[in-house]
Amino acid sequence: MNIVVGVTGGIAAYKSVQLVRLLVQSGHEVHVVPTADALRFVGLPTWEAISRHPVTTSVHDDVASVRHVALGQAADLVVVAPATAHTLARMAAGLADDLLGTTLLATRAPVLVAPAMHTEMWLHAATQANVRALEDRGVRVIGPESGQLTGDDSGPGRMSEPEAIRAEIERILAEAAPAAGTRGDAAGLRVVVSAGGTREPIDPVRYLGNRSSGRQGVEVALAAAARGADTVLVAANVEPGILAAATRAGIAVRTVGSAAELGAAMEDLAPDADVLVMAAAVADYRVANVAERKLTKEAAAGTPPTLELVENADILVGLVAARKPGQTIVGFAAEMPAEGETLLERGIRKRRRKGVDLLAVNAVGWDAGFERPTNALTLIDAHDAVVAEPSGTKRETAEALIDAILRLRA
Ligand SMILES: Cc1cc2nc3c(=O)[nH]c(=O)nc-3n(C[C@H](O)[C@H](O)[C@H](O)COP(=O)(O)O)c2cc1C
C-alpha cells in the first residue's frame, strides 16, 4: 500500500523513524512529508534513507510532477505522527502552507493522526476543539498515551508507540479494502441505502428519536460502493464522524430528518434503484400536533403536557407495493423477542408482514445493537429460510449482507 507519513515538529519525531521502518518492512511504499520544524528534530537524510524515497517539505520542489497534490491523491492512507498542536490546528482550519498541508487536503484516503505534546497543550480547549472537528470529518486519532513526557512531568501527551500506530494503520487499511476477489461484483447496480435514525419533532427544539448511530447502514453503503455499485446513502441524523466516511468514499449523500422526509427521499430514489436497503431506524409514530413555539413550564402551569401520537406510514411496505420488476428490497429489523418467542420466529413474521426479499434481523436491548461497533444479523429470505448469520464488525456484517443480496439476484 501507498502510505504518506507526515512528521511534525516534536521530540517524538525520532519515534517515527521506527514507524517508517516498520511500514517499509511490512512491504508498504512510504513517502515521508515532514514540516520544516520537524527537520529541526530529525534531519532530511534520515527520512530519505529510511523511506527510500526523496523527501521535501515544500510545494515548490519537483513541481513538474505536481507533487503538492500527487502524493495525497495516490495515497491509500495518510498518517501524521507525531501531530503537534500547531499541525492539528492547521488541519482543522484546512491550511495548505506546506507540502503536508496540501497533501492532507488533496487526499481522499483515510487519515490517522498520533498527537504528541505536553499535557497542558493537549488539554487546552483549542486543541480539544480542533481534534473534535477533525474527528467529525472522519480523521482517526490514536493516543496520546499517558506517561513520562520530555521534561520531568508526566500525563496525557505521549505519542502512541510506533508498533501500536502500525497496527492501527493495518486495521484501517484492512477495513477500507474490499474482501479479496470481490471488487467489482456489484458493478452496474444502483443501490440506495438508508441509515441512521429519524427524529420526530415535538416543538422547534425537541424531538422523539432513537439511539441508532447510522454505522451499520453507512457500512452497507461503503461495502456496496467498494464493490462497484453506484450508491446513494439517505442519511437520517447519522453521526458526523460516521457520515464523513461515506462522503470521503465519494458516495452521494442525501440528508433527512423525520420519517416523512426519509419516506419521501426513498420514494424519489426507488424508481431508479436495483437494490433498496432500509437500514435506518424509522419512528413508528410522530407527534400529532407539533408545537409552533418551544413548550415551556410556565405555559404548562403545573400540568405536564401530554403528547398525542399518530402512526407514520410504513416506508418499507410502501416501497414493496411500488416495487419495479427485478428490484431487490431489503429491510432491517431491530427486535426484542417477547417471552416464549425466538428472534427468528419474530423475524419470519415481520418479513412476511413487510413482503421484503430479505430481512436482516438483529437483537436490540439496553446493552445490544445500537451504538456499538459490532453486530450480529440473521438474514431471512422470502422462503423463510435463514440464508446467513454473519457477526463481527459492522463492516463484516455489511459485506455478508451484500454477498446475500448478490446471491439472491444471481
Ligand atoms: C524542543 C521542542 C519540543 C517540542 N515538542 C512539541 C511537541 O511535542 N508537541 C507540540 O505540539 N509542539 C512541540 N514543540 C513546538 C512545535 O515545534 C512548534 O509549535 C512548531 O511550530 C510546530 O510546527 P509544525 O507543526 O509545523 O511542525 C516543541 C518545540 C521544541 C523547541
PDBQT file of the ligand as one rigid body, heavy atoms in Angstrom, charges set to zero:
ROOT
HETATM    1  C1  LIG A 501      12.272  21.032  21.989  1.00  0.00    +0.000 C 
HETATM    2  C2  LIG A 501      10.886  21.275  21.463  1.00  0.00    +0.000 A 
HETATM    3  C3  LIG A 501       9.963  20.272  21.574  1.00  0.00    +0.000 A 
HETATM    4  C4  LIG A 501       8.663  20.475  21.106  1.00  0.00    +0.000 A 
HETATM    5  N1  LIG A 501       7.769  19.470  21.236  1.00  0.00    +0.000 NA
HETATM    6  C5  LIG A 501       6.495  19.651  20.805  1.00  0.00    +0.000 A 
HETATM    7  C6  LIG A 501       5.557  18.613  20.939  1.00  0.00    +0.000 A 
HETATM    8  O1  LIG A 501       5.859  17.515  21.388  1.00  0.00    +0.000 OA
HETATM    9  N2  LIG A 501       4.287  18.855  20.535  1.00  0.00    +0.000 N 
HETATM   10  C7  LIG A 501       3.908  20.055  20.028  1.00  0.00    +0.000 A 
HETATM   11  O2  LIG A 501       2.731  20.220  19.724  1.00  0.00    +0.000 OA
HETATM   12  N3  LIG A 501       4.786  21.044  19.869  1.00  0.00    +0.000 NA
HETATM   13  C8  LIG A 501       6.069  20.880  20.256  1.00  0.00    +0.000 A 
HETATM   14  N4  LIG A 501       7.002  21.903  20.104  1.00  0.00    +0.000 N 
HETATM   15  C9  LIG A 501       6.558  23.145  19.473  1.00  0.00    +0.000 C 
HETATM   16  C10 LIG A 501       6.491  22.985  17.945  1.00  0.00    +0.000 C 
HETATM   17  O3  LIG A 501       7.780  22.630  17.446  1.00  0.00    +0.000 OA
HETATM   18  C11 LIG A 501       6.038  24.291  17.310  1.00  0.00    +0.000 C 
HETATM   19  O4  LIG A 501       4.702  24.554  17.705  1.00  0.00    +0.000 OA
HETATM   20  C12 LIG A 501       6.117  24.263  15.804  1.00  0.00    +0.000 C 
HETATM   21  O5  LIG A 501       5.620  25.498  15.282  1.00  0.00    +0.000 OA
HETATM   22  C13 LIG A 501       5.351  23.101  15.201  1.00  0.00    +0.000 C 
HETATM   23  O6  LIG A 501       5.342  23.225  13.806  1.00  0.00    +0.000 OA
HETATM   24  P1  LIG A 501       4.799  22.103  12.847  1.00  0.00    +0.000 P 
HETATM   25  O7  LIG A 501       3.522  21.591  13.436  1.00  0.00    +0.000 OA
HETATM   26  O8  LIG A 501       4.619  22.781  11.534  1.00  0.00    +0.000 OA
HETATM   27  O9  LIG A 501       5.852  21.042  12.773  1.00  0.00    +0.000 OA
HETATM   28  C14 LIG A 501       8.297  21.714  20.524  1.00  0.00    +0.000 A 
HETATM   29  C15 LIG A 501       9.263  22.699  20.397  1.00  0.00    +0.000 A 
HETATM   30  C16 LIG A 501      10.540  22.489  20.848  1.00  0.00    +0.000 A 
HETATM   31  C17 LIG A 501      11.559  23.568  20.670  1.00  0.00    +0.000 C 
ENDROOT
TORSDOF 0
